[in-house]
């Protein structure tokens, strides 16, 4: 009898130990093996911990005190360009799936990844490599004579001075911009639009251009802006004089027929120096700002600078 009681006691103790061990493993998975997905929306890819490789592969290693887990990223670029290690700094995340805060656990299967995350990105830093240089003719130049020689066989030079313009009334000597310069530059932009095969429209007070729901120049100074991801102040001024980081004197925009992409140029003065800003932003960003970058298009920079030469 005593022997039976002893055997039963041993069996019960063994069951309790097994149950306790199973419980411990489950609790461990609920804590030490658990990871929380980060929030990537609004972050430049270069500022994240995601490793992007030239073959298109992207991954990040999540770590905690008990181990690590690999996350695989499927990155979709809305302009269809391949994301690589070299160009990742040009792109910002605009959406992710699963959402931030989702839980996942380290992989126990044959897969190398514990979680797959889909990211959608948009180009924020716009350079001459934005696709507009493809098939682009040689530089137009900084002077009216260079424009004329470039296209003298097909059309008259729109930037050439006429007697009427020379006799036009002179504005305040302190002004950086005036109606005469505005008209002359508009002629150049019409000429440049034909070369680029992109019909740009000029925004004027009382006759705004609609750029993906924003109206220029009326919204300048009303909505928050940033240049190279730094908040700045802007003001529109027909004479180029104003109290802001950037004083805008002209705005030109183009939107593709599919209304998916576009270019908006602001011609402005920063501390009295001519500068050209460009945005391709077509959606609202998490910070609520319209993000511009300094344009590298030498044709536009040269011609705008020549207006003050």
C-alpha positions as CSV (number, residue, x, y, z in Angstrom):
1,X,0.0,0.0,0.0
2,X,2.7,2.4,1.0
3,X,4.5,1.5,-2.2
4,X,1.4,2.5,-4.3
5,X,1.1,5.8,-2.5
6,X,4.7,6.5,-3.2
7,X,4.3,5.7,-6.9
8,X,1.2,8.0,-7.2
9,X,3.1,10.8,-5.4
10,X,6.0,10.5,-7.9
11,X,3.6,10.5,-10.9
12,X,1.7,13.6,-9.6
13,X,5.0,15.5,-8.9
14,X,6.2,14.7,-12.4
15,X,3.0,16.0,-13.9
16,X,3.2,19.2,-11.9
17,X,6.8,19.7,-13.1
18,X,5.8,19.1,-16.8
19,X,2.9,21.5,-16.5
20,X,5.0,24.1,-14.8
21,X,7.6,23.8,-17.6
22,X,5.1,24.2,-20.3
23,X,3.6,27.2,-18.6
24,X,7.0,28.8,-18.3
25,X,7.7,28.3,-22.0
26,X,4.4,29.9,-22.9
27,X,5.0,32.8,-20.6
28,X,8.5,33.2,-22.0
29,X,7.1,33.5,-25.5
30,X,4.7,36.1,-24.4
31,X,7.5,38.3,-23.0
32,X,11.1,37.6,-23.9
33,X,10.3,36.4,-27.4
34,X,8.0,39.3,-28.2
35,X,8.9,42.3,-30.4
36,X,6.9,45.5,-31.2
37,X,7.0,46.9,-34.8
38,X,8.4,50.4,-35.1
39,X,6.7,53.4,-36.7
40,X,8.4,54.1,-40.0
41,X,5.9,56.6,-41.6
42,X,7.4,60.0,-42.1
43,X,11.0,58.8,-41.7
44,X,13.7,59.1,-44.4
45,X,15.0,55.7,-45.2
46,X,18.6,56.8,-44.4
47,X,17.5,57.7,-40.9
48,X,16.0,54.3,-40.2
49,X,17.8,51.1,-39.1
50,X,16.7,49.3,-42.3
51,X,19.6,47.9,-44.3
52,X,18.9,48.4,-48.0
53,X,21.0,46.4,-50.5
54,X,21.7,47.0,-54.2
55,X,19.8,43.8,-55.1
56,X,16.6,45.4,-53.7
57,X,16.6,43.4,-50.5
58,X,15.9,45.3,-47.3
59,X,15.9,44.0,-43.7
60,X,16.3,45.1,-40.1
61,X,17.4,43.1,-37.0
62,X,15.2,43.7,-34.0
63,X,17.0,42.9,-30.7
64,X,16.0,42.5,-27.1
65,X,17.8,41.1,-24.0
66,X,16.9,37.5,-24.9
67,X,17.8,37.4,-28.6
68,X,17.0,38.9,-32.0
69,X,14.6,38.7,-34.9
70,X,14.9,39.6,-38.5
71,X,12.3,41.7,-40.3
72,X,12.0,41.6,-44.1
73,X,10.8,44.8,-45.9
74,X,9.0,45.0,-49.2
75,X,9.6,48.6,-50.4
76,X,7.3,50.0,-53.1
77,X,8.4,53.3,-54.7
78,X,5.5,55.3,-56.2
79,X,7.7,56.5,-59.0
80,X,8.7,52.9,-59.7
81,X,12.5,53.5,-59.4
82,X,14.5,50.8,-57.7
83,X,15.5,51.7,-54.1
84,X,19.2,51.0,-53.5
85,X,21.8,51.7,-50.8
86,X,23.0,54.7,-52.8
87,X,19.6,56.5,-53.4
88,X,17.7,55.5,-50.2
89,X,18.5,58.9,-48.7
90,X,16.2,60.5,-51.3
91,X,13.1,58.6,-50.1
92,X,10.6,59.0,-47.2
93,X,8.1,56.4,-46.0
94,X,4.5,57.4,-46.5
95,X,2.7,54.2,-45.4
96,X,3.5,50.8,-43.8
97,X,1.6,47.5,-43.3
98,X,1.3,46.1,-40.6
99,X,1.0,49.3,-38.6
100,X,3.3,50.4,-35.9
101,X,2.8,48.7,-32.6
102,X,2.0,45.3,-34.1
103,X,3.5,42.4,-32.2
104,X,5.6,39.6,-33.7
105,X,7.8,36.8,-32.4
106,X,11.2,35.5,-33.4
107,X,11.1,32.9,-36.2
108,X,11.1,29.2,-35.1
109,X,10.5,27.9,-38.6
110,X,12.8,27.4,-41.6
111,X,12.3,31.1,-42.6
112,X,15.0,33.6,-41.8
113,X,12.4,36.3,-41.1
114,X,10.0,36.7,-38.2
115,X,8.0,39.4,-39.9
116,X,7.3,40.9,-43.3
117,X,6.6,44.6,-43.6
118,X,5.4,46.5,-46.6
119,X,6.5,50.1,-47.0
120,X,5.5,52.7,-49.6
121,X,8.0,55.5,-50.2
122,X,8.1,58.8,-52.1
123,X,11.1,60.7,-53.4
124,X,11.7,63.8,-51.3
125,X,15.1,65.0,-52.5
126,X,14.8,66.1,-56.1
127,X,17.9,66.5,-58.2
128,X,18.6,66.6,-61.9
129,X,18.3,62.9,-61.9
130,X,14.6,63.2,-61.3
131,X,14.0,62.0,-64.9
132,X,13.6,65.5,-66.4
133,X,17.2,65.4,-67.9
134,X,16.4,62.4,-70.0
135,X,16.8,63.5,-73.6
136,X,17.3,67.0,-72.5
137,X,19.2,69.4,-74.9
138,X,22.4,71.2,-73.9
139,X,22.2,74.1,-71.5
140,X,20.4,77.1,-72.8
141,X,22.8,79.5,-71.1
142,X,22.7,82.6,-69.0
143,X,22.4,85.3,-71.6
144,X,19.9,86.1,-74.3
145,X,22.5,85.6,-77.0
146,X,23.1,82.0,-76.0
147,X,19.4,81.3,-76.1
148,X,19.2,82.8,-79.5
149,X,22.1,80.8,-80.9
150,X,20.7,77.6,-79.4
151,X,17.4,77.9,-81.3
152,X,17.9,80.6,-83.8
153,X,16.8,78.4,-86.7
154,X,13.4,77.5,-85.2
155,X,12.2,80.5,-83.2
156,X,12.9,84.0,-82.1
157,X,14.7,84.5,-78.8
158,X,11.9,85.2,-76.2
159,X,14.4,86.8,-73.8
160,X,15.9,89.3,-76.2
161,X,15.4,92.9,-75.2
162,X,13.0,95.1,-77.3
163,X,13.0,98.9,-77.6
164,X,9.6,99.0,-75.8
165,X,11.1,97.1,-72.8
166,X,14.1,99.4,-72.8
167,X,11.8,102.5,-72.8
168,X,9.6,101.0,-70.0
169,X,9.3,102.9,-66.8
170,X,12.0,102.0,-64.3
171,X,10.8,100.7,-60.9
172,X,12.2,101.5,-57.5
173,X,16.0,100.9,-57.6
174,X,15.7,98.8,-54.5
175,X,13.3,96.4,-56.0
176,X,14.6,93.0,-57.0
177,X,11.7,92.1,-59.2
178,X,9.1,94.1,-61.3
179,X,6.5,93.6,-64.1
180,X,9.1,93.9,-66.8
181,X,11.3,91.1,-65.4
182,X,8.2,89.0,-64.7
183,X,7.1,89.2,-68.3
184,X,10.5,88.6,-69.7
185,X,10.9,85.5,-67.4
186,X,7.5,84.3,-68.4
187,X,8.6,84.3,-72.1
188,X,11.6,82.3,-71.2
189,X,9.5,79.8,-69.2
190,X,7.2,79.3,-72.2
191,X,10.2,78.6,-74.3
192,X,11.7,76.2,-71.7
193,X,8.3,74.4,-71.4
194,X,8.4,73.6,-75.1
195,X,11.9,72.2,-74.8
196,X,10.9,70.1,-71.8
197,X,7.6,69.1,-73.4
198,X,5.9,70.0,-70.1
199,X,3.4,72.9,-70.3
200,X,4.1,74.9,-67.2
201,X,1.6,77.4,-65.9
202,X,2.4,80.6,-64.0
203,X,0.6,81.4,-60.8
204,X,-0.4,85.0,-60.2
205,X,-2.3,86.8,-57.6
206,X,-6.0,86.5,-58.7
207,X,-5.0,83.6,-61.0
208,X,-3.6,80.8,-58.9
209,X,-2.3,77.5,-60.2
210,X,-3.7,74.4,-58.4
211,X,-0.9,72.0,-57.4
212,X,-2.5,68.9,-55.9
213,X,-5.0,71.0,-53.9
214,X,-2.6,73.8,-53.0
215,X,-3.0,77.2,-54.7
216,X,0.0,79.3,-55.7
217,X,0.9,82.0,-55.0
218,X,-2.0,82.6,-52.6
219,X,-1.1,79.8,-50.2
220,X,2.5,81.0,-49.8
221,X,2.7,82.2,-46.2
222,X,-0.5,80.5,-45.2
223,X,0.7,76.8,-45.1
224,X,3.9,75.6,-43.5
225,X,6.9,75.0,-45.7
226,X,10.3,73.4,-45.3
227,X,13.4,73.4,-47.5
228,X,15.8,70.4,-47.3
229,X,13.6,69.2,-44.4
230,X,14.1,72.4,-42.3
231,X,11.1,74.6,-41.5
232,X,11.3,78.0,-43.2
233,X,9.2,81.1,-43.6
234,X,8.0,82.2,-47.1
235,X,6.2,85.2,-48.4
236,X,5.1,86.2,-51.9
237,X,6.2,89.7,-53.0
238,X,5.8,91.1,-56.6
239,X,8.9,93.3,-56.0
240,X,11.1,90.7,-54.2
241,X,11.2,92.6,-51.0
242,X,9.8,90.9,-47.9
243,X,10.6,89.7,-44.3
244,X,11.0,85.9,-44.6
245,X,13.6,83.3,-45.2
246,X,12.5,83.0,-48.8
247,X,10.8,85.8,-50.8
248,X,8.9,84.3,-53.7
249,X,8.5,86.4,-56.9
250,X,7.3,83.8,-59.4
251,X,5.7,80.3,-59.3
252,X,5.3,77.8,-62.1
253,X,3.7,74.4,-62.0
254,X,3.1,71.4,-64.1
255,X,1.0,68.2,-63.5
256,X,1.0,65.2,-65.7
257,X,-2.1,64.2,-67.6
258,X,-2.6,61.3,-65.3
259,X,-2.4,63.7,-62.4
260,X,0.0,61.4,-60.5
261,X,3.2,63.4,-60.7
262,X,4.1,67.1,-61.0
263,X,6.7,69.8,-60.6
264,X,6.3,73.1,-58.8
265,X,9.1,75.7,-59.1
266,X,9.3,78.7,-56.8
267,X,11.7,81.5,-57.9
268,X,12.7,83.4,-54.9
269,X,15.3,85.5,-53.1
270,X,17.2,84.4,-50.0
271,X,18.9,87.3,-48.3
272,X,18.7,89.1,-51.7
273,X,20.3,86.2,-53.6
274,X,18.3,84.4,-56.4
275,X,17.4,80.8,-55.7
276,X,15.1,78.2,-57.3
277,X,13.1,75.8,-55.2
278,X,11.3,72.7,-56.4
279,X,8.8,70.2,-54.9
280,X,7.1,67.1,-56.4
281,X,5.0,66.5,-53.3
282,X,1.6,65.3,-54.2
283,X,0.3,64.1,-50.9
284,X,0.0,65.4,-47.4
285,X,3.0,64.6,-45.2
286,X,2.8,63.6,-41.5
287,X,4.4,66.9,-40.4
288,X,1.8,68.9,-42.4
289,X,4.5,70.7,-44.3
290,X,5.2,71.2,-48.0
291,X,8.7,70.0,-48.6
292,X,10.9,71.8,-51.1
293,X,14.5,71.3,-52.2
294,X,16.9,73.6,-53.9
295,X,16.8,72.8,-57.6
296,X,19.9,71.8,-59.5
297,X,18.5,72.7,-62.9
298,X,21.2,75.0,-64.2
299,X,19.1,76.4,-67.0
300,X,16.6,77.8,-64.6
301,X,19.1,78.9,-62.1
302,X,21.2,80.8,-64.8
303,X,18.2,82.5,-66.4
304,X,16.6,83.6,-63.1
305,X,20.0,84.9,-61.9
306,X,20.5,86.7,-65.2
307,X,17.3,88.7,-64.5
308,X,19.3,90.6,-61.9
309,X,22.5,90.8,-63.9
